[in-house]
Amino acid sequence: MKNSLLTTLILGLLLSSTIFGQNTETPEQKANRMQWFADAKLGIFIHWGIYSVNGIDESWSFYNGYISYEDYMKQLDGFTAKSYNPDHWAELIKESGARYAVLTSKHHDGVALWDTKYSDLNVMKKTPAGRDLISPFVKELRRNDLKVGLYFSQLDWSHTDYPHFTKKTDRYKNDSTRWDSFLQFRHDQIMELCKKFKPNLFWFDGDWDYSAEKWQSKEMSEEIKKCDPKVILNSRINGYGDYGTPEQGVPITKPNDKYWELCMTMNDSWGYQPNDNNYKTPNQVIRIFADVIGMGGNLLLDIGPKPDGTIPEEQINILEELGEWTKKHNDAIFGTVAGLPSGYFNGPSTLSKDSTMLYLYMDYKPTGPIVVKGLRNKVNRIWVEGNGTKLDWDIKMKAYWSSVPGLLYINVPDDVLDKNVTVIAILLDGVIDLYKTE
């Protein structure tokens, strides 16, 4: 009888949690849901919209008064997508080594890339493109075994029920009826995306104007999880997401977020701007990528297609060179975790999931043997990743009477150095064991 009452009570509690939308996900369940993201390491961000027609800042150019709203919207007439080839896009992304891509379904200007039934401001109805641009891309991503991410701006500077219009102009203040109307519009478009495209990841933006309570961020995140319990959300819904999103600046030290992703442009612009030629070199991109994965994060590297759908040659070149490097160093990148803490090695590093393989990243030509400090483990073997050349090593400064481990010196000949970043693989005799002074 007591067991029956206990079972009834437990079932009742579980049911009430479901009814009232409480998050009952355990840490283990979240870890399982986030695993593909943690393993992916590299994603491609795609900012594509009418702003590519004039090659100006996406949405911000009219909001900040650099151009009138009317002139900004004239770009609708030049957005043709006539050379749009989602198959080519997906192949390029896969060749880069990326495991997922995030496409701007709608930026702050409110122009949707799909045939949304909740607004006429979409590329199907308002541009020469005349069709849904998301569906074929989603199809090609999945055909290439790539995860699907959709960027969505919560705010919408074109919607008449969103309070802010430009930096200097507000439509209204403290009108709860219009605000509720906008929240319903936002909800409807997000649910439309969730049901129509079933993205693996939602990349939200534009939460800065209001609090989580005003945005109803908690309720929105729970509604999305009801639509798809496996979906991953970034943190830009007032923190009610799954991972952090630092932007443009590489963290100096490992962020506090367990899961995080640096989003970064190839030049200085998110969308296509032909006058912005300040591109990072493939070498610089690869070195930044090494820093990011060495701290356990992902890199979301942006491209900005032209209004006809073609990708600039400079961006293609970076993707191709990045792909050559990721393919060569596959084992040291994908499915790894953060490597050594600062001070143990002069450069980034990663570890295999079981922590028995250590990978060292060198973006320099050493003047002598490289050194690893504080490693208690016995070393079984050392080689050049992607090359296979076995390397000689030696241990110095190991006193038999001291618990402090010696210095591991590794000889790396010039002829095995990679033109971008060299990766050294170290097979340990077990789970990595580091000496720490406390």
ZALUMVEX-586728 format. One line per field, with one value per residue (C-alpha): residue number from 1; x negated, y negated, z; chain; residue in one letter. Coordinates in Angstrom, 2 decimals, decimal comma, always signed. Layout:
<pts>
k = c(NUM|...)
u = c(X|...)
v = c(Y|...)
w = c(Z|...)
c = c(A|...)
r = c(A|...)
</pts>
This chain:
<pts>
k = c(1|2|3|4|5|6|7|8|9|10|11|12|13|14|15|16|17|18|19|20|21|22|23|24|25|26|27|28|29|30|31|32|33|34|35|36|37|38|39|40|41|42|43|44|45|46|47|48|49|50|51|52|53|54|55|56|57|58|59|60|61|62|63|64|65|66|67|68|69|70|71|72|73|74|75|76|77|78|79|80|81|82|83|84|85|86|87|88|89|90|91|92|93|94|95|96|97|98|99|100|101|102|103|104|105|106|107|108|109|110|111|112|113|114|115|116|117|118|119|120|121|122|123|124|125|126|127|128|129|130|131|132|133|134|135|136|137|138|139|140|141|142|143|144|145|146|147|148|149|150|151|152|153|154|155|156|157|158|159|160|161|162|163|164|165|166|167|168|169|170|171|172|173|174|175|176|177|178|179|180|181|182|183|184|185|186|187|188|189|190|191|192|193|194|195|196|197|198|199|200|201|202|203|204|205|206|207|208|209|210|211|212|213|214|215|216|217|218|219|220|221|222|223|224|225|226|227|228|229|230|231|232|233|234|235|236|237|238|239|240|241|242|243|244|245|246|247|248|249|250|251|252|253|254|255|256|257|258|259|260|261|262|263|264|265|266|267|268|269|270|271|272|273|274|275|276|277|278|279|280|281|282|283|284|285|286|287|288|289|290|291|292|293|294|295|296|297|298|299|300|301|302|303|304|305|306|307|308|309|310|311|312|313|314|315|316|317|318|319|320|321|322|323|324|325|326|327|328|329|330|331|332|333|334|335|336|337|338|339|340|341|342|343|344|345|346|347|348|349|350|351|352|353|354|355|356|357|358|359|360|361|362|363|364|365|366|367|368|369|370|371|372|373|374|375|376|377|378|379|380|381|382|383|384|385|386|387|388|389|390|391|392|393|394|395|396|397|398|399|400|401|402|403|404|405|406|407|408|409|410|411|412|413|414|415|416|417|418|419|420|421|422|423|424|425|426|427|428|429|430|431|432|433|434|435|436|437|438)
u = c(+0,00|-2,81|-4,68|-1,53|-1,07|-4,72|-4,46|-1,32|-3,03|-6,09|-3,94|-1,93|-5,04|-6,35|-3,00|-2,82|-6,35|-5,26|-2,04|-3,64|-6,61|-9,32|-12,69|-13,21|-16,30|-19,11|-22,78|-23,36|-20,46|-21,77|-25,25|-23,79|-21,78|-24,82|-27,29|-27,19|-27,77|-30,67|-32,28|-31,66|-34,28|-33,67|-30,54|-29,94|-27,82|-26,05|-24,80|-22,72|-20,10|-19,12|-21,98|-24,31|-22,82|-24,47|-27,12|-26,22|-25,83|-22,99|-20,02|-22,24|-22,87|-19,32|-18,89|-21,96|-20,94|-23,65|-20,92|-17,16|-14,85|-13,22|-16,55|-17,59|-14,42|-14,99|-17,58|-14,70|-14,53|-18,14|-18,10|-17,88|-19,51|-19,77|-23,02|-22,12|-23,44|-22,74|-24,43|-27,69|-27,29|-26,86|-29,83|-32,09|-31,01|-31,67|-35,07|-36,06|-35,71|-32,67|-30,06|-27,19|-26,04|-23,89|-21,92|-20,28|-16,60|-15,74|-17,97|-16,90|-15,52|-12,68|-13,24|-12,60|-14,41|-11,45|-7,83|-6,52|-2,76|-3,02|-4,56|-4,64|-8,21|-9,92|-12,06|-9,32|-6,86|-9,10|-12,22|-13,07|-14,34|-10,68|-11,13|-11,90|-15,71|-15,97|-14,31|-16,81|-19,78|-18,45|-17,93|-21,52|-23,01|-21,26|-22,23|-25,85|-25,38|-25,71|-23,68|-21,22|-21,30|-18,99|-19,75|-16,67|-16,49|-13,97|-13,62|-12,25|-12,80|-10,34|-7,42|-5,05|-4,40|-8,07|-8,69|-12,01|-12,37|-15,69|-18,30|-16,48|-12,88|-10,48|-7,04|-5,50|-6,23|-4,48|-1,74|-1,17|+1,36|-1,07|-3,92|-1,82|-0,97|-4,66|-5,46|-2,78|-4,30|-7,75|-6,33|-4,50|-7,57|-9,82|-7,31|-6,94|-10,70|-10,79|-8,01|-8,89|-12,66|-13,28|-16,69|-19,20|-20,14|-18,50|-20,92|-19,03|-20,03|-18,59|-17,61|-19,36|-16,43|-14,44|-14,67|-14,03|-10,70|-9,60|-10,72|-9,20|-12,48|-12,03|-8,59|-9,87|-12,77|-10,45|-8,02|-10,83|-11,95|-8,38|-8,51|-11,79|-13,31|-16,66|-17,12|-20,05|-19,67|-22,40|-22,49|-21,07|-17,62|-18,62|-20,65|-17,93|-20,01|-22,55|-25,86|-27,77|-28,45|-31,44|-31,65|-34,71|-37,16|-39,09|-38,92|-42,27|-41,38|-38,84|-35,30|-33,19|-30,51|-30,80|-29,77|-30,71|-31,24|-33,19|-31,41|-33,83|-33,94|-36,54|-37,05|-35,36|-31,81|-29,13|-27,35|-28,84|-30,68|-32,90|-34,84|-35,91|-39,15|-40,57|-40,46|-42,24|-44,67|-43,94|-46,92|-45,37|-41,99|-43,61|-45,61|-42,50|-40,68|-43,49|-43,19|-39,43|-39,44|-42,36|-39,99|-37,21|-35,12|-33,72|-34,45|-31,51|-33,22|-31,13|-30,71|-28,64|-27,25|-26,53|-22,91|-22,94|-23,93|-27,57|-30,26|-33,24|-36,44|-38,39|-35,99|-36,09|-39,90|-39,84|-37,32|-39,40|-42,69|-40,98|-39,59|-43,04|-44,30|-41,30|-41,38|-45,07|-44,57|-41,13|-41,86|-43,35|-40,31|-36,94|-35,60|-38,38|-38,17|-40,13|-43,83|-46,52|-46,04|-48,12|-51,79|-52,23|-53,00|-53,78|-50,67|-47,14|-46,48|-43,61|-42,92|-41,11|-37,83|-39,44|-42,34|-45,02|-46,07|-47,55|-47,77|-50,11|-49,58|-52,61|-52,11|-55,83|-59,17|-60,95|-64,55|-65,16|-63,17|-59,66|-58,84|-55,87|-55,91|-54,22|-53,37|-53,47|-52,59|-54,94|-55,03|-54,48|-54,94|-55,15|-54,54|-53,55|-49,78|-48,79|-52,36|-53,10|-56,76|-57,86|-59,69|-62,49|-62,00|-63,95|-63,15|-65,30|-65,16|-63,60|-65,13|-64,50|-63,72|-61,20|-57,51|-57,89|-57,89|-60,69|-60,54|-59,49|-61,60|-60,50|-62,66|-60,63|-62,68|-62,02|-61,01|-57,89|-56,50|-53,08|-52,87|-50,14|-50,01|-51,91|-50,23|-52,22|-50,45|-51,53|-50,26|-50,24|-50,30|-46,86|-44,61|-46,64|-48,06|-49,34|-51,45|-49,87|-51,23|-48,55)
v = c(+0,00|-2,37|-1,58|-2,27|-5,66|-6,54|-5,62|-7,73|-10,69|-10,46|-10,22|-13,20|-15,29|-14,37|-15,22|-18,58|-19,42|-18,72|-20,67|-23,77|-23,67|-23,15|-22,02|-18,46|-17,79|-16,26|-17,24|-13,84|-14,37|-17,83|-16,41|-13,83|-16,50|-18,78|-16,05|-16,64|-20,36|-19,74|-17,38|-19,60|-22,30|-24,16|-25,74|-28,18|-31,30|-32,70|-36,30|-36,62|-39,26|-42,34|-44,31|-42,50|-44,44|-47,75|-46,02|-47,86|-46,96|-44,54|-46,34|-48,66|-50,96|-52,36|-51,96|-54,14|-56,66|-55,98|-55,47|-56,07|-53,15|-53,75|-53,62|-50,54|-48,72|-49,59|-46,82|-44,34|-44,97|-43,87|-40,69|-38,10|-34,89|-34,02|-32,05|-30,54|-27,00|-25,43|-22,22|-24,12|-25,94|-22,69|-21,05|-24,02|-23,92|-20,21|-20,56|-23,19|-20,57|-22,25|-20,01|-22,52|-25,78|-28,65|-30,71|-34,07|-33,26|-36,85|-39,72|-42,84|-44,39|-41,87|-40,46|-36,72|-34,25|-31,85|-32,18|-33,03|-33,32|-35,85|-38,69|-39,89|-41,09|-38,00|-37,20|-35,19|-38,09|-41,15|-40,29|-38,97|-35,81|-34,87|-31,68|-30,14|-30,14|-28,15|-24,87|-23,86|-24,75|-22,73|-19,80|-20,00|-20,33|-17,18|-15,36|-16,13|-14,97|-18,51|-19,87|-22,69|-25,99|-28,97|-32,50|-34,48|-38,07|-38,41|-42,13|-43,38|-47,02|-46,77|-45,45|-48,26|-46,69|-46,64|-49,77|-50,87|-51,87|-53,69|-54,85|-58,17|-57,12|-55,09|-54,08|-54,00|-53,59|-51,36|-50,03|-46,52|-45,63|-46,31|-44,61|-41,49|-41,58|-41,64|-38,79|-36,72|-37,53|-36,49|-33,28|-32,43|-32,88|-30,85|-28,02|-28,17|-27,72|-24,96|-22,95|-23,62|-23,14|-21,27|-22,91|-21,21|-24,63|-28,04|-30,98|-33,88|-37,54|-40,89|-40,32|-43,44|-45,89|-44,19|-41,88|-38,15|-38,78|-41,33|-39,07|-36,02|-34,30|-31,39|-30,59|-30,92|-28,56|-26,00|-26,31|-25,63|-22,59|-21,28|-21,66|-19,72|-18,37|-17,80|-21,33|-23,43|-27,15|-29,76|-32,07|-35,21|-34,75|-36,48|-33,48|-30,86|-28,96|-26,17|-27,80|-31,09|-33,15|-35,51|-37,63|-38,66|-38,72|-35,53|-34,85|-35,11|-32,41|-29,59|-30,99|-29,88|-28,40|-24,63|-24,98|-28,04|-29,24|-32,19|-33,80|-35,64|-37,33|-36,62|-40,35|-43,09|-42,57|-39,94|-40,42|-40,89|-44,22|-44,45|-47,41|-45,46|-43,79|-43,42|-39,63|-37,48|-35,11|-31,36|-31,09|-33,59|-31,86|-28,48|-29,87|-31,46|-28,15|-26,36|-28,83|-28,28|-24,49|-24,51|-26,16|-23,69|-25,96|-26,00|-28,46|-29,77|-31,32|-33,72|-34,04|-36,67|-35,64|-38,19|-39,12|-36,62|-33,83|-33,41|-33,31|-35,70|-34,06|-35,33|-33,48|-30,31|-30,35|-30,58|-27,72|-25,53|-26,11|-25,62|-22,35|-21,10|-21,72|-20,23|-17,10|-16,58|-17,02|-15,46|-13,33|-16,26|-18,49|-16,80|-15,11|-16,47|-18,46|-21,40|-20,71|-21,80|-24,77|-27,86|-27,48|-23,79|-24,31|-27,27|-27,07|-25,61|-21,93|-19,46|-16,09|-13,02|-12,34|-9,62|-12,02|-9,53|-11,46|-14,94|-17,14|-20,15|-23,00|-24,93|-28,08|-28,83|-27,42|-26,27|-27,31|-24,04|-21,19|-22,15|-21,50|-20,22|-20,93|-19,16|-15,89|-12,99|-10,33|-7,99|-8,75|-5,79|-7,45|-10,88|-11,69|-14,44|-14,39|-14,03|-13,16|-10,08|-10,88|-9,56|-12,09|-11,73|-13,02|-13,32|-14,10|-16,52|-17,85|-14,71|-14,12|-10,67|-12,12|-14,73|-14,43|-17,20|-15,69|-16,45|-18,57|-16,69|-17,92|-16,96|-17,38|-18,71|-18,85|-21,68|-19,28|-18,09|-21,56|-22,38|-25,65|-26,89|-25,08|-21,90|-19,38|-16,97|-13,85|-12,32|-8,89|-8,66|-5,53|-6,38|-9,29|-12,51|-13,32|-16,86|-18,17|-21,15|-23,47|-24,61)
w = c(+0,00|+0,97|-2,28|-4,27|-2,58|-3,17|-6,86|-7,21|-5,53|-7,81|-10,93|-9,73|-9,24|-12,69|-14,25|-12,48|-13,69|-17,24|-16,94|-15,45|-17,83|-15,25|-16,54|-15,33|-17,47|-15,45|-15,94|-17,58|-19,99|-20,90|-21,48|-23,87|-25,69|-25,99|-27,01|-30,77|-30,19|-27,80|-30,34|-33,39|-32,66|-35,94|-37,40|-40,25|-39,66|-42,73|-42,80|-45,94|-46,50|-48,46|-46,86|-49,27|-52,20|-51,23|-49,16|-45,96|-42,30|-41,74|-40,11|-38,05|-41,02|-40,88|-37,11|-36,49|-39,14|-41,73|-44,32|-44,25|-43,61|-47,00|-48,85|-46,86|-47,92|-51,58|-51,46|-51,57|-55,33|-55,85|-53,80|-56,59|-55,30|-59,01|-58,56|-55,20|-55,05|-51,64|-52,75|-53,31|-49,99|-48,09|-49,83|-49,02|-45,40|-45,15|-46,84|-44,28|-41,57|-40,01|-38,45|-38,47|-40,06|-38,81|-41,37|-40,63|-41,03|-40,04|-38,93|-37,01|-40,22|-40,13|-43,63|-43,46|-45,74|-45,67|-46,74|-43,29|-43,07|-40,25|-42,27|-45,87|-45,31|-46,68|-49,70|-51,37|-51,50|-51,55|-53,57|-57,06|-55,32|-55,06|-53,06|-49,71|-49,38|-46,17|-47,17|-49,90|-47,70|-44,77|-47,13|-48,42|-44,94|-43,82|-47,01|-46,08|-42,46|-41,13|-38,22|-38,96|-37,08|-37,61|-36,45|-35,40|-34,20|-31,40|-31,97|-35,29|-36,21|-39,11|-37,07|-36,08|-32,68|-31,67|-29,56|-31,07|-34,70|-34,96|-32,49|-32,11|-32,72|-30,57|-31,80|-28,35|-24,67|-22,13|-24,41|-23,08|-25,77|-28,60|-26,74|-26,21|-29,90|-30,77|-28,39|-30,09|-33,49|-32,25|-30,79|-34,00|-36,21|-33,90|-33,72|-37,50|-37,90|-35,32|-36,92|-40,55|-40,44|-37,17|-36,60|-34,34|-32,98|-32,56|-32,53|-30,98|-30,98|-29,95|-26,33|-24,98|-24,96|-22,21|-19,22|-19,27|-17,55|-20,17|-23,03|-21,31|-22,08|-19,68|-21,08|-24,65|-24,10|-22,52|-25,43|-27,90|-25,90|-26,07|-29,85|-29,92|-26,68|-28,41|-29,77|-28,53|-27,77|-27,48|-24,47|-26,07|-24,61|-21,39|-20,29|-20,77|-23,31|-23,31|-24,19|-24,13|-27,25|-27,02|-30,16|-32,21|-29,25|-28,45|-24,68|-22,92|-20,42|-20,53|-20,12|-17,16|-19,45|-19,78|-23,43|-25,47|-29,01|-30,41|-33,37|-35,64|-39,04|-41,72|-42,34|-40,28|-41,58|-41,00|-44,33|-47,79|-48,06|-51,17|-49,74|-46,66|-47,71|-44,21|-44,34|-41,83|-43,48|-43,39|-41,02|-38,62|-38,72|-38,01|-35,10|-33,59|-34,05|-32,19|-29,30|-29,11|-29,10|-26,68|-24,20|-24,95|-27,18|-30,70|-33,49|-35,52|-38,54|-40,61|-44,37|-46,19|-49,59|-52,33|-53,18|-56,06|-53,67|-54,67|-51,99|-52,38|-53,55|-50,54|-48,24|-50,32|-50,12|-46,32|-46,08|-48,39|-46,56|-43,22|-44,59|-45,61|-42,09|-40,24|-42,41|-41,67|-37,90|-37,55|-34,44|-32,55|-33,16|-33,28|-30,19|-28,00|-24,77|-23,38|-22,95|-20,52|-18,20|-18,84|-17,99|-18,81|-22,50|-24,75|-26,92|-27,07|-26,50|-26,48|-24,90|-26,15|-24,35|-22,24|-21,43|-22,52|-25,66|-25,44|-28,54|-28,60|-31,08|-32,34|-34,40|-34,32|-35,41|-32,23|-31,59|-29,75|-28,19|-27,10|-23,46|-21,45|-17,71|-14,81|-16,58|-14,14|-16,72|-18,45|-22,18|-24,48|-27,85|-29,51|-33,19|-35,61|-36,12|-39,76|-40,67|-38,59|-37,98|-34,59|-32,45|-29,91|-26,39|-23,20|-19,57|-17,58|-14,02|-12,51|-9,09|-7,66|-4,22|-5,45|-6,30|-8,85|-12,36|-14,78|-17,91|-21,05|-23,97|-27,50|-30,60|-33,55|-36,80|-39,25|-42,03|-40,17|-39,41|-40,85|-42,80|-40,47|-37,12|-36,28|-33,97|-31,80|-30,46|-27,14|-26,09|-22,29|-20,13|-18,71|-17,83|-17,77|-14,33|-13,80|-10,97|-9,25|-6,59|-4,18)
c = c(A|A|A|A|A|A|A|A|A|A|A|A|A|A|A|A|A|A|A|A|A|A|A|A|A|A|A|A|A|A|A|A|A|A|A|A|A|A|A|A|A|A|A|A|A|A|A|A|A|A|A|A|A|A|A|A|A|A|A|A|A|A|A|A|A|A|A|A|A|A|A|A|A|A|A|A|A|A|A|A|A|A|A|A|A|A|A|A|A|A|A|A|A|A|A|A|A|A|A|A|A|A|A|A|A|A|A|A|A|A|A|A|A|A|A|A|A|A|A|A|A|A|A|A|A|A|A|A|A|A|A|A|A|A|A|A|A|A|A|A|A|A|A|A|A|A|A|A|A|A|A|A|A|A|A|A|A|A|A|A|A|A|A|A|A|A|A|A|A|A|A|A|A|A|A|A|A|A|A|A|A|A|A|A|A|A|A|A|A|A|A|A|A|A|A|A|A|A|A|A|A|A|A|A|A|A|A|A|A|A|A|A|A|A|A|A|A|A|A|A|A|A|A|A|A|A|A|A|A|A|A|A|A|A|A|A|A|A|A|A|A|A|A|A|A|A|A|A|A|A|A|A|A|A|A|A|A|A|A|A|A|A|A|A|A|A|A|A|A|A|A|A|A|A|A|A|A|A|A|A|A|A|A|A|A|A|A|A|A|A|A|A|A|A|A|A|A|A|A|A|A|A|A|A|A|A|A|A|A|A|A|A|A|A|A|A|A|A|A|A|A|A|A|A|A|A|A|A|A|A|A|A|A|A|A|A|A|A|A|A|A|A|A|A|A|A|A|A|A|A|A|A|A|A|A|A|A|A|A|A|A|A|A|A|A|A|A|A|A|A|A|A|A|A|A|A|A|A|A|A|A|A|A|A|A|A|A|A|A|A|A|A|A|A|A|A|A|A|A|A|A|A|A|A|A|A|A|A|A|A|A|A|A|A|A|A|A|A|A|A|A|A|A|A|A|A|A|A|A|A|A|A|A|A|A|A|A|A)
r = c(M|K|N|S|L|L|T|T|L|I|L|G|L|L|L|S|S|T|I|F|G|Q|N|T|E|T|P|E|Q|K|A|N|R|M|Q|W|F|A|D|A|K|L|G|I|F|I|H|W|G|I|Y|S|V|N|G|I|D|E|S|W|S|F|Y|N|G|Y|I|S|Y|E|D|Y|M|K|Q|L|D|G|F|T|A|K|S|Y|N|P|D|H|W|A|E|L|I|K|E|S|G|A|R|Y|A|V|L|T|S|K|H|H|D|G|V|A|L|W|D|T|K|Y|S|D|L|N|V|M|K|K|T|P|A|G|R|D|L|I|S|P|F|V|K|E|L|R|R|N|D|L|K|V|G|L|Y|F|S|Q|L|D|W|S|H|T|D|Y|P|H|F|T|K|K|T|D|R|Y|K|N|D|S|T|R|W|D|S|F|L|Q|F|R|H|D|Q|I|M|E|L|C|K|K|F|K|P|N|L|F|W|F|D|G|D|W|D|Y|S|A|E|K|W|Q|S|K|E|M|S|E|E|I|K|K|C|D|P|K|V|I|L|N|S|R|I|N|G|Y|G|D|Y|G|T|P|E|Q|G|V|P|I|T|K|P|N|D|K|Y|W|E|L|C|M|T|M|N|D|S|W|G|Y|Q|P|N|D|N|N|Y|K|T|P|N|Q|V|I|R|I|F|A|D|V|I|G|M|G|G|N|L|L|L|D|I|G|P|K|P|D|G|T|I|P|E|E|Q|I|N|I|L|E|E|L|G|E|W|T|K|K|H|N|D|A|I|F|G|T|V|A|G|L|P|S|G|Y|F|N|G|P|S|T|L|S|K|D|S|T|M|L|Y|L|Y|M|D|Y|K|P|T|G|P|I|V|V|K|G|L|R|N|K|V|N|R|I|W|V|E|G|N|G|T|K|L|D|W|D|I|K|M|K|A|Y|W|S|S|V|P|G|L|L|Y|I|N|V|P|D|D|V|L|D|K|N|V|T|V|I|A|I|L|L|D|G|V|I|D|L|Y|K|T|E)
</pts>
